[in-house]
Every structure is written in structure tokens, then in C-alpha cells.
Amino acid sequence: MAALTAVVIGAGLRGRFTYGRYALDRPDRLRIVALSEPDPGRASAMAEEHGLPPDRVFDDWKPLLAGPALAPLAVVASGDTLHVEPALAALGRGYHLLLEKPMAPTPGECVRVVEASERAGRALQVGHVLRYAPFYERVREILASEELGELLCIDLREHVAHWHMTHSYVRGKFRNRARAAPVLLAKSCHDLDLLAWFADRPARRVASFGGLGHYRAANAPPGAPERCTDGCPVRASCPYDAVRFYLDPPEEVARGWPWSDVSPDPSRAARRRALEHGPYGRCVYRCDNDVADHQVVAVEFEGGLTASFGLHGHATHEERTLRVTGSRGELRGLLHRGVLELTRPGSLAVVRERFEASPLGHFGGDRGLLDHLTDALSRGAPGELRASGRAALEGHLIGFAAERARERGLGVCMEEFREALREETAG
């Protein structure tokens, strides 16, 4: 097949190093022909990598999308709160759309984007890459085959390592609601999407509990300064010390994430200056974060299937776990160890499967999604997309309903929630 061409909005971690890297690795499948990125350094680096002429590099998405479509596909990989306008504009210009998750920071805006894609007759592929990871593809295959009998309960957990939580959700760009979607959508949108995909039926009721328990000023050690670079008395024993975490790695390591968020220049001198003046050098107990660092979600689906999801930001290492129980068996899994185990009542036998993949590419999901998307669009079969906007919407709505339930201390009836959104978006 001929390579699919695309324009990219946002040359950050996903735009440049996931979607852009795929185009460089697989030029037979995807080719980047234009770019929008407000940061000059990021824009010039990605433009050079893809051989883009100056008239195809923009510092704003509006002129990029002002004229006729430059390619069949637009990739929107800007910040969480900056998706909606370029997504709607791209659809209006006739582009198919690959949209990073979460689709939008509010449920009404998510509905607007999905409905706009349907009105335009354009494909909307949401970046739910875990649907394309072989580990979760196998889970879905087992559940759809009814090997477990009638599904009774699903339990998913995301264990966010302390360094990841503090980097992204305490010091970083997802640290508060003014900058990003709720943490359930900013961090665990994948997991809620998997929950909805595995259940394969609408949610009826949602409840949730949690909050910001640890990364608060009240828990700061005595004498802790505003910044880790200001001579903290407990630096040697603090697991969140920014100086050690961000300055110790050599330059070749610091070119990658998460250190690339701190400074595009990987030299230690540049990183130190960034810590002294930027957000990543702050004490984790003295930031402007309001993101929950632990949260549980309970969902009742149609037919009585119950499900739970747990997020916590204090883990010693990253891990996603699952347990799905049916009337004829139980499936347990550890994503980061690549292990699935199937057992049955009354039997000591364990059927075990193993999967090899790197967490750096979402365990094969990044490449899997792009392989599938480029194939489907090249064949003119957008209806085959597994994480289409309409399919992805349910997990998003569960997340927003859970956040409402957590804030108000009341369960949410999903039909009432959906009806309120219909009225909002119709107006």
C-alpha cells in the first residue's frame, strides 16, 4: 500500500517521539507532510527529522488548517486542554483524525468532537493504544469467547510509581484542573477504556472515592525549602529529591522522557538551571497541585456486571493488574511482567501465557494502533477502527461521572448523566 500522509499538531512526547518516530521507522506506511508546534526548538527538530520545508512548518495550528487539506490524516497531539478546537477544525476541513487521549477536558466537549466526526463522515481514532497491546488483545479475546462463562466482576488497578506521579501530577503539566483533565482521564483514561471494552455494555451507575492525601504542604518535612535546590535538610533520605532524580542520569539518558520535560538541552548545567527556576525543581509538598493521588471507582454495568478500578500514586514501581471473574473461571494478569493466568473452580490447573513487549511503546500498543490505523485508512475501511470516537466515549464518560461522584459524595446514574449531556450539546 502507498504510505498514508499526515499533518501533526504538537511536537511533544507523543507527536514527535511516538507518531513521528513511527513515520521515520515505517515510511512505507506513514509520512509526515506538515507540522504545527509553538515551541521553536521542538518545531525545528521535528521538521528537520521529516525533511519539512519552511512553508509546511507552523507555530500555530490555525494557519495549518486554514486552507485545503494537505493530507488525509491529521494528528492532534497537543496538550490535554488544547485538543478540541484543532480537532473540530481538522474534521471540518475533511481530515480523518488521530486524537490523543483524553479527547477533551470536559464530557460535553468529548461529545461535541465525536458528533462532529460522525456528521463529517470522517474517522476519529482516539489514542487508546492499550487496546492494541497483545496482552490486552488476548484478554479481550478470552472474554469474548465466553471461556469464563457469564462475566460477574472485573477489577483493574493502575499502580503509578512515585517518581511518575510527582513528575507529571505534582510538579508537572498535569498537576491541576486548570491545566489538564481530571487525573482519571489524564492518567487512567486507558484503564477506563479497557474497563468499558471488556464489559462490552453500557454502564448504569458509577461511584468513586479518593483525594489528595500525601503531596500536600502539611506533610512537608521540617525545614523543607520551596525547592530541592535550596539545601533541603532531608535531601539524602527523600525519595522525591529533584536534584538526584533529574541531574544524576547522563546526557544520553536525559535526552529522553521524563528528563526531556525539564530541559530540551540535556546537559547537566541546563537541567540544573531548569530545576532552579522551573516547576520540576519544587518540593513535592510545596506545589500548586490539586490532583487526587489515590482514587477508587466502582461501576455497575447493564446485566448486573460489576467492575472496579483503583489508581494510586505511591507505588514503588509501575504496574497494571487485572482480575476478571466469570461463572466458569477467573483470569488474572500482570501487564508489566507480561503474564496472564486462567484458573477454574474445582481445579488446581493454571493455564499461563506470557507476552514480551517494552513499556516504552505501551507494550506494543503504540505500533499496533498505528499499524491498524494506517492499514484501515489506506484500504478505505475506517469503520474497522477499534478505538473510534464513539467506542472510546463510554470510558471517558465513566471517568467524568466518577470524578463528579467523588467530588459530590454521591453515586451517578449514567442514563441521567448522558441525558444531561445530550441536552447540553443540543443547546
Buried (B, 14 or more C-beta within 10 A) or exposed (E): EEBBBBBBBBBBBBBBBBBBBBBEEBEEBBBBBBBBBBBEEBBBBBBEBBEBEEEBBBEEBEEBBEEEBBBBBBBBBBBBBBBBBBBBBBBEBEBBBBBBBBBBBBBBBBBBBBBBBBEBEBBBBBBBBBBBBBBBBBBBEBBEEEBBEEBBBBBBBBBBBBBBBBBBBBBBBBBBBEBBBBBBBBBBBBBBBBBBBBBBEBBBBBBBBBEBBBBBEEEBEEEBBBBBBEEBEEBEEBEBBBBBBBBEBEEEEBEEBBBBBBBEBBEBEBBBBBBEEBBBBBBBBBBEBBBBBBBBBBBBBEEEBBBBBBBBBBBEEBBBBBBBBBEEBBBBBBBBEBBBBBBBEEEEEEBEBEBEBEEEBBBBBBBBBBBBBBBBBBEEEBEEBBBBBEBBBBBBBBBBBBBBBBEEEEBBBBEEBBEEBEEEBEE
